[in-house]
Amino acid sequence: MSDDLDDIQAIFFEECAEGLTTAETGLSAMNAGDVSAGVIAGVFRAVHSIKGGAGAFGHAALTAFSHRFENVLDEVRAGRIAPTPGVTGVMLTAFDILSDHVAAAQGTRGLPNDAAALEALDEVLKNGGAPDATAPVVAPAPAAPVEVDADPFGFVPIAGAIESFDPFGFEPVGVSLDDFDSAPDVVAPWTVTFLPSNGALSNGGEPMLIIRELELLGGSVIGADLSRLPSLRDMDPEHSYIGWTVSVPATIEESAITDCFDFVDPDSVVTIVRGDSVAPAVPAPVTQAPPPVAPVVSIASIAPPAVPVAVKMAAPASPEAPRVEPASQTIRVELTKLDMLLNLVGELVIRGSILADRLSPKDQERVELPQLSRLTREIQDTVMSLRAQPIKQSFSRVPRMLRDLATETGKLVTLETTGEMTEVDKGVIEKIGDPLTHMIRNAVDHGIESPADRIACGKPPEGTIRLSAEQKGARIFVRVADDGAGIDRVRVRAKAVEKGIVAADAVLSDEEIDQLICAPGFSTAETISNISGRGVGMDVVRSNVEALGGRVEISSVPGKGTTFTMVLPLTLAILEGMIVRLAGQRFVLPLANVVETVQPEPGQVRPTTTTGEVIELRGNYVPVRRLTRTFGFADNDARSPEESLVIIVESETAGHVGLMVDTIDDRREVVIKSLEQNLHPIRGLGGATILGDGSIALILDIEALVGPSSSVRHITKGLAA
C-alpha cells in the first residue's frame, strides 16, 4: 500500500512542478503589466491545487503557507486588492518561498524561513495593498450596488436596500442596514451555496461527500438548484447538474467550512456569506425540460464578498438545454517508456535498412517494404510529437530572472522574445535550463553597461536582451543577444594567458578568443559575486550543450553587443540522410542540408589559396571543402575534382558551401546513436548509425564542418581505419 501511496505522491509533485511553472509565468506577466482576470485566475488555480494536494499528503508547512498565499490571490482575483507593482512584488517573493516549501516536502532541502514572506502577505491583506503604499485604502461604499454580468444561480436584484439573494429564483428578501443594526448581538448563520462543476464526478470530487461534511458540522440543506438539469435523453450520468444551499450554524468557524472544499474542482462555484437564511420553497415538479441557464462564471475558490451585491440576471442562451461535450482525456506516461518506444522504432528502421540491402527492388515491392518504411516513419513522428513541447517552458523563467538581476546590478534591462512556441524534445528542454540561465546572467553582468555608461556611449539607458528560438532543418537555434559593450578581446586574451589557458605567443583569431570565455575556470570578473566571478558559468553552457549533441557559437561586435547561439538537435532519433564515401569509408550527410549535387567538369573547381577552392555555378562562385582533408585522409587528398562529386549544402553560418566527396552510395533513413555516451564530443560529427549490413557510419554535422577549419578536431587515421 505504501508503494501505491508513493506513486500517487510522485504524481502530486509532478503536478506541483507544473503548477509552479504556471504560477511563475502568470506572476511574471503581472509584473510586466498584464493584470487580466485570466492571468490572475491562472496563478490562483495553481496555488490552490498545490495547497489541496499538500493537505492530502500531510505536508503541513506547505499547506499553511500556500493557504496564506492563496488568501492574497483570492482578494486580488475578486478585485478587492489592486495588483499594483508592490503587491506583485510581494507575491513574487511568496512564490520563491512556495517553491522552497515544495522542495522541502520532496526532501531535497530543509524548510525555508517563511516568516518575512508571511508577514508581508498579512500586511497586504490588512492594508488592502502593498505594505509601502502611501495612499489610504478606502472601503467601497455599500449603498451603491455592484453589477455582475454573469450569474451562475439566477440572483434577482432589489433596489433601495442591501439585497440578500436567493440562488434558486425564488422570492427575494430585502434587508436594510437598519435590520443589521437593530440586533447587533445576534450572529447570523452561514449560508453556503455550492454548484459543482460539470466534471466533478469524473474528477473524483463526489459532491454528496462535501454535503455530508457540512452536515457533520451541524449544517442543513435548505434548497437545491435544479436549473441545470437537462432532459432525461440528454443527461450524462458522469456529469454533475445539481447545486445546493446549506445553512451552517454561526458558531462554526469559517475555516472549518472552507476546509470542506479543499479538494473541489477549481471550476466549481462556492460562496460563503453571513446572513439570515430563508429556506426557499421546494420547486414544483418539472413537467418539461427546464429553461437553460446563462453560462456559469468559473470561480476557482471560495470567495465570500464583503457585502451582498446586486446581481444582473443574464438572458438564456438558447431555447434548449445545451448538450455537454465530453471532456478531453489525458494520461501520464513516464519518459523512460517513451524512450523505450522510440528505441524500438529505431530498431525497426535498422531492420528495414537490412531488408533494403538484401532484397532486390522487385522483392521489396513484393513484400511492400516501402509501405512498411512509411508506417515506421509515421510511428516515429507520432512518438516524437509526444515528447515535443514548446520551448516557452524554458523561456518563461527568464523575465523573473531578469527582474532579480536588474535589481541586484542596478541596470535597466528590457527583454524581447520570439519563437516561444518552437517545439523541442522534452529531454532537450529539461537540459537547457542551466545553460540559458548562465547566458542571461553573463549578458546582464558582463554585456549590458550601467545606465550612465550607456548614455555616455550614445545608447538609451535601458539595455535590451533578445531571446529567440527557431527551427532550421534538423536543428534548433536558441539565441541570447544583447546590445551591450561586446567582448573585450584584449582583456579576454590577457586573462587567458594569466590563467595559463593559452600560451603568451599563441596566434588566435577573433572567433578563437571569443571561445576562450567557455574555458573551465575562466572569468574576467574582478570580484566574486552572486552573479559571476567563479569561472563556471560559460563552461557549464558549453559542456551541457555538447552533451546534447549540440554546440555553442559566439558572435561579438565591440560596442554593439554579443550573441550566444545554442545549436541543438531537433530530434535525437531518426533522420533522412545521404550515404557518401570518403577514402573508402561511409558517412551519412543529413539530407535536410543538401541543395544539389554537382559532377565537376574540368576547370570548374579552381584553387584560390594553397588550401582553398571554389566551384563555379551559374556565374557564381561557391567555396568548396574537401572532406578527406578535413578528416585527415591525406592519402586520398590528391584525388582530382573531376573524379569526385561536390554536394552543395546550405548552412546557417556560411550559406552555400560545396562538400567534395568520392561517391554517393544511397539515400536512407538512419537511426542516430550518440557518440558522447561512448567516446567524447567531436566537432564535425553529429553521431553514428548502424547501416543495413551491420557496419557503422559516422553522421556529419554540416554546421560544424563549414565553420572555421581551425576549430574542427581532426579524426585520426586510426579511427578512420
N, C-alpha and C positions, 0 to 999 in steps of 0.2 A: 504493500500500500504506500510505503514511503517513497518508493521509486516512482509511482504514479504521481504523487504529490510533487516530487522534484521536477518531473516533466512538465506538470502544469505551471509550476513556479518559473521554470525556464521560459515558458511561453509568456508569462507575465513580464519578465524582464525584457524580452524581445519587444513586447508592446510598449514598455517603458521607454526603450530606445527610440521607437517610432514616435511616441508622444513627445519626448524631449526635442526631437528634430522638428516636429510640427510647432511646438511652443516657441522654440528659438527662432524659427522662420517668421512666425507671427509677431513676436516681440521686436525682431529686427525691422519688420515692416512698419510697426507702430513707431519705433524710434526714428524711422525715415519719414514719418508724416502720414502713413496710411492707417487711419484710425477708423476704418469702416467697420460696420457691425459684423460682417463675415469674418474679418481678421480677428477681432476681439473674441468672437464666439469660438473660433478655432482654437485659440490659446486656452480659453476656459475649458473646453471639452477635453483637451489633452491633460490638463492638470487634474480635472475631475476624474478622469479614467485612472490616472496614476494613484490618486487617493483611494478610490474604490478597491483596486486590486491590492494595494498595500494593506488596507484594513482586513481583507480576506486572509492574508498570509501572516498577519500579526506583526507587521513592521510598524511598531507604534510611533517611532520618531518620524518616519517618512509620512505616516498618515497625519500626524499632528501638524507638521509643517505645511504639507500640501493643503490641508484644510484651511489654515490661516491665509495661505496664498490664494486659495480659491475664493475666500470671502472678499478679498480686494477685487479680484477679477469679476466677481459677480456684481459688485457695486459699479464697476466700470461698464460692464455689459448692459446693466439696467439703466445707465445714463445718470446715476446719482453721483458719480465721481467722474470728472472730466479726465481723459487720458492725456494729460499735459506731459511735457518732457520730463518734469520732475517725477511724476507718478510712473511713467515708463521706466525711468532710471531705477526707481525702487524695485519695480517688477523684474528688471534685468538682473539686478543683484540677487533678488529672491530666486530667480531661475538658476543662477550659479549654485546657490545653496541646495536647491532642489536636486540638481544633478549630482551633487556630492552625497546627498541623502540616498539617492538611488544606488550610487556606487557602494555606500556603506551597507545598504541592505543586501547587495550582492556579495559583500565580504571582501571587496577589492581595496577598501580604505576604511579608516576609522570614522566615527561620527563627526560631522562638521560642527563648528561653533556657530550656531544659528541665532544667538541672542540678539545681535545687532540687526540682522535682517528681520527678525520677528518684531522688534521694537519699531523699525521703520514701517513695516506693514500695518502695525497697530496705529501708528501716527497718521498714516494715510486714511484709515477708517475713522479715526477720531476727528481729524480735521476736515475730512471730505476732500482731501487733495494731498499734494506733496508736502512734506514737513517744512520746507523752506518757503512755502507760498506766503506772500505778503498780503494778498487780498483776502478779506474775511469771507468765510463760507456762509452764504445766505441760504437759509432753508426755503424751499418753494412755498408760496402761499397756498393754503389748502382750498381757498374759496374758488379758484379757477380750475375747473376740471380739465384733465388732460385727455385728449382723444387718442385712442389707439386704433389703427386701421384694421388690423387683423384680430379676430376674436374667436378663440377656439371653443367657447362654451355658449355663445349667443347671449351675452350680458345686455341688459336694456338700461340706457341712461335715464336718470331722473333729474330734471333741472331744479335748482333752488335749494339743494341740500347736498351733503356728502352722501353719495349713493352707496348703500350696501347692495350687492348684486346677487343675483340668483343664477347659477351656471346652467340651469336647465330650461330657461324660457318661461318660468312661472312669474307670478305677480311680483313686481319689485317692491321693496320696502324702503321708504325714505327715512334716513336717520340724520337728524340735525346735530349741530355742535352742542346744543343745549342738552340733548339726550345724554351725551357723554359727561357733561359737567354736573348733571343732576345726581349722579351716583358715582362719585369718584372712588369709593372704596370697593366697588364691585368689579371684579376682574372677569371679563367676558371669556368664554371658552374659545378654543382654537377651532377654526373652520378650515379643513384641509380638502382641497379639490385635487383629484388625481385622474389624469387622462393618459393611459399608457400609449406608447407608440404602436403603430400597426404591427411592427415586427417584434414586439415584446416577448411573445410566446416562443418564437423561433430562436430568440437570443437567450433563452433560459430565464427571462425575467417574469415569472408567473405572477400576475397582478394580485391574485387572491392571497398569496403568501404575505404581501405587503399589507393588504386589508386586515388580515388576521393579526399581524404585528401591531397595527393601530388599535385593534380591539383588545389586545392584551394590555395596552396602556389605558384602557377604560373608554376607548372611543366607540362610537356607534355610527353606523351608516344611516344618513338621513336623506339620501337621494341617489338615484342612478341616472346617468345621461345615456339615453338610447338613441340619440340623434344620428349617430354614425352607423347604426345597424343597417346593412343593405338587405335586399330581398333574399329569401332563402336560396334562390337559384344562384345568386352572386356571392354567397357567403363562403369564406375560406376558413376552415377550422383552425388553421395555423396563424390566423391574424386576430388581433385584439380590437374590439369595437366599442366596448362599454367604458364609461367613466364613472367615478364615484365622488360623492361628497360625504366627508366624515367629520363629525363633531367630536373633539377631544377635550377632556376636562382642562380647565385653566390651570390646575395645579401641576400639570405635566410640563417639564422644561422643553423649550423649543428644540434644543439639541437632541433630545430623545426622539422627537418626531422626525427631525431631519435624518437621523441615523437609519430610520426605516427605509429611506430612499437612497441609500448609498450606492446601490447596485442597479438602479433603474437605468433603462436606455436613455442616453443623452437627449434623444428626440421626444421623450415623454414630457408632458406638461404637468407641473406640480406647483401649487400655490398654497401658502400657509398664512392666514391672516387672523388677527384678533377681531372678534365682533360677535354680536348676538346672532345666533343661528336660528333661522326659522325653517323648520323642516317643510319642504315643498310637498304638495300633494303628489301622490303617485300618478304618473301619466296614464291616461286612458289607454286601453289595449289598442295596438296598432292594427288597423284593418287593411291598410295598403302600405306600399313602400313609403317610408318617411322621406320628407324633403331632404336634400343633401345639405351639408354644412359648408361654410366657407373654408378655404384652405387653412390648416392649423399652423400657427406660428411655432417654429421649433425652439423650445426653451430648454436649454441643456441642464438646468438645475433647479433648485428650489429658490425662488426669487420673491420673497414677501415684499409688497410695496409698502412705503412709509405710511401712506394713507390710501383709502379706496379711491379709485379713479373712475371717471366716466368713460364708458367704452362705446364706440360706434359699431353697430352691427353691420356686417358685410352682407351683400345680396348673395343668394345661392348661385353657384357657378353654372349649374345645368339642371334640367328638369329631372334627370335620373341620377341615382347614386353612382358615383364613379367606380369603375372596376379596378381593383388594386392589382397592379402588375407584380409578379413575383420578383423578389429581391435577388440581385446577383450574388452568387455564392463563390467563396474563395476557400483555399486550403493552404496551410503552411507546409512547406516541404524543405527539408534540410538541404543546404547547398552541396553537401557531400553526395547526396543521392543524384542531384542534377549533374555533378561532375562525373559520377559513375556512368550515368546515361550518356553523357557526351563522349566519354572514352569508348563506350560500346559502339556509338555511331562512328567514331574514328576507326575502330576495328572493321566495321562494315565497309568503310571506304577502302581500307587496305585490301580486304578480300576482293572487293570489286576490281582493284588495280591488278591483283594477281590473275583474276579471270580474264581481264582485258589483255594481259600479256600472253596468256596461254591459249586463248581461243582466237580463231580466225574471225574476220569481220562477219562472215556468213553465220558462223556458230554463235557469235554474240547476238545477232538479230534473232536467231532461233530460240535462244534461252531468255530473250528480252532483257539483256544486260543494260541497254540504255535506259529502259524504264525503271530498272532496279536502282540505277545510279541517280535518276531524278528523284525517286521516292526517298532515297537515303539523304539526298541534299535537303529535301523538304523537312525531313525529321530533324536534321541538324539545325536548320534555320529556326524551327519551332523551339527546340531546346535552348538555342542561344537567345531567342526572344524572351524566354522565361527568366534568363539571367540578366537581361539588359535592363538598365534603369537610367533615368535621366541624371546627368552629372550635376543637376541642380542640387542634389543632396549634399555634395561637397561644397558647392558654391554658397549654399545658404549660411554656412558658418562664417563666411568672410566679412559681411557687414558688421557683425558683432565684434569680431576680432579687430577690425579697423577702428571701431569706436574706442576700444580699450587702448590700442596702440597710439591713437591720436591724443588721447587724454594723457598717457604716460610720457609721450615725447613732446607735447605741446605743438605738434604740427597740424596743419589743416589738410585733410585728405578727402577727396571725393572718389567714389567707386562707380565705374561703368562696366556692365556685364553684358555679354552677348553669347548666344548659343547654349543657354542653360538647359534646354530640352534635348541636347545631343545625347543619344543613348550609348552607354558604355557598359561593358561587362561588370557585374556587381563586384567580382573579385578585384577588378581594377579600381573601382570607386572606393572600396574599403582601404586600399593601399596607397592612394594618392593624397589622403588627408594630411599626413605629416609633411610630405614634400610641398604641398600647397601652402601649408601654414608657414614653413620656413621661407618660402619665396616671398610671401606677403610681408613677413616681418623684416626680411632683408630689404625689400623695396622701401618700406617706411623708414627704417633706421639708417640705411646707407644710401638710398636713392633719392627720396624726397628731401629737399632742403627745408630749412626753417622758413617761416613766412618772411622774415626780414631779408634773408639771403635771396629768396626768390624775387622779392620786389627789387632788390639791388641788381639782379640779373635781367630785369625787364619782364619777369614772369608774373602771373597772377599769384596772390599769396596762397591759394589753395592748390595743392598738388593733385594729380589725377592718376589713379591706378586703373588700368583696363584689364579686365579678366574675361577671357573668351575661350570657347571650345568649338571645334569644327571637325567634321569627318572628311578625310580625303583618301579615297581608295580604301586600303585595309588598315589605315592608321587614324588615330585621334590626336589632334594637335590642341594642347591646352597651353594658353599663353598668359603670362603675367607681365604687363608692360607698364612702366612708369615714365613720367615726364620730368624726372629729376636731373641730377648732375651727371649721370653716366658713370662708367667705371674709370677711376683714375689709374691708368695702366702703369704709370711710373711708380706710383706708390705700391700697387699690387706686386710688381716685379721686385721692388726693393724688399718688401715683406717676405716674398717667397725665397729670395736669396738669404735674408736674415735667418729664416727658419730652416734653411738647408733643403728646401723643396727642389730648387733648381740651382745649377752651378752659376757662379757670377759671370762667366763668359759665355753662357748659353745664348744662342740666337733664336729668338722666339717671335712668331708672328703675333698680330693683334689678337687673333682668334685663340691662339695658344695661351696668351697672357690672360685672356678672359676666363678660360677654363681653369686657371690656377685657383680661382676662388672656390672651386669644388674640391680642392685637395684636402685630405684629412688634416685637421688641426690648423687650417689657415683662417686667419681673421685679421682685418685691418682696424678693428675697434681698439682704441687706446685703453679703455677700461671695460671691465666685465660688468654687464648689467643684466636685468631680467630679460632683455630682448636679444642681445648678442654679446660676442666677446670671447666665447669659448672655442670657436672654430669647429663646431659640429653641425651647423645648420645646412650649408650647401653641400657638405659631404653626404649628409643624410638624403638630400634631394637626389643626388646622382646615384647613390647606391640603391635606394628604393626603386627608382625609375628603371635602372638597368636590371634589377631583379625581376621586373615585369616584362623584360624583353624590349624595353624602350630606351630612349636616350634623352639627354638634356642639351639643348642648344642655347647659346648666349649670344646676343647681339647688342652692342652698346655704341652710342654716339656721344662723345663728351659734350656736356652742356645740354643735351637733348633728352637723354633718358636711356633706359636699358630694358630689353625684352628677354625674358626667360621662356623657353618653349619646351614643354614635355611632349615628346613624340611617343605615343603609346599604341600598342596593338589593339585593333578593334575587336578581333576575335582570337582566342587562344586555341582554336581547334583545327579548322579546315580552311584551306584556301585553294583557289584555282591557279595553277602555275604552268610554266613552260619549262620542260626538261631540256637543259643545254649541256654541252660538253666543253670542258677546258682541260687540255692536255690529257685526255682520256678519262677524266673524272666527270661525274654527272652532278649538276647543280640544278636547283629549282629557282626560276625567276618569276616573281609574282606577276600574274597576267594583268592585274589592275593597273600596273605602271606602264605597260607596253603600249606604244603608239603605232609603230610599224617596224617591219624587218626589211633590211636592205642587203642585197648581194653586191658588194662594191665592184665597180668597173676599174680598169687600170687608170691610175691617176686621180680617182675620185676621192681617195683618202690621202691627205697631204700633211707632212710634218710642219709644225710651227716652231717648236723648240727641240732640244735633244730628247725630251720625253713626251712632248705634247703633240697631238694630231687633231685634225678636223676633217669632217666629211662634207662635201658639197651636196646640198639637196635643194633642188629647185631654186637656185640662185642664193641660198642662204648657207652659212657655214655653222655646223653643229660640232661641238667638241666631242672627241672620241676617247674612251678609256679602254685600254687592253686589260681585260680581267686576268689574263695569265701573268701580266706584270704586277698587277695589284696584289695577287695572292702568292707571288714568289715562284711561279713556274718558269724560271729563267730559261730552261732547256727548250721551251716552246715559244720563246719571245721572238724568234727570228721568222716566224710564220708570216707570209705576206698577207696584206688585207684582202687580195683577190681570192685567197684560199679560205677566207673566214666569212663570217656573217656579222653585220652590225645591227644590233637591236636598238631602236630609238625608244628611250624611256622618258617619262615625264616625272620630274621631282619637284618638291616644294621649294628646295633651297637653290637649285641650279637650273631649273627649267628643263629644256630638252637636252639630253645627253645621249651619245651613242656608246653602247657597250659592245666591244668586239669579243665574239665567242667563236669556237671552232665549228660547231654544228648545232642544230636543233633536233632533238630526238622525238619529242612528243608533247602533247598538251594533256594535263592530267590534274584531277583533284587530289591533293595530298593532305596528310594529317601532320600538323605541326607538333614536334616534340621539342621541349625546351632544352637548350644547351646548358643553362645555368645550373640545373639540378645535377649535372654530371661533370661539367668542366668549369667554365667561367665565362662571363660575358665577352664576346669577341665582336668588336665593331666591324660591321660589314656583313655579318651573318645574323639572320633573324631566327634561326633554329635549325632543326634537322627533320628528316622524314624517312619513312621506310617505303621503298618502291615495290612494285609488284613482284620482282624477282628476289625480294628479300634483302637487297643491298640498301645502303644508307646514302642519302644525298643531302647536302647542306643547302639551306634556303637562304637566298641572297637578300640583304637589306638594302634596297635601292637608295634610299635617302642617305644612308651612311656611306655607300660606295661612291656617290658622286660628290661628296663633301671634299674638304682639303685632303689630299693624298697623304700628307704627313700625319694625319690623325687616324689613319687606318692601320690597325695592327695586322701585320702580315701573318699568314698561315705558313708554317714551315713545310719543307718538302716531306719531312717525316710524317706530318699529319695528313698531307695530301696522299701519301703512299698508303 
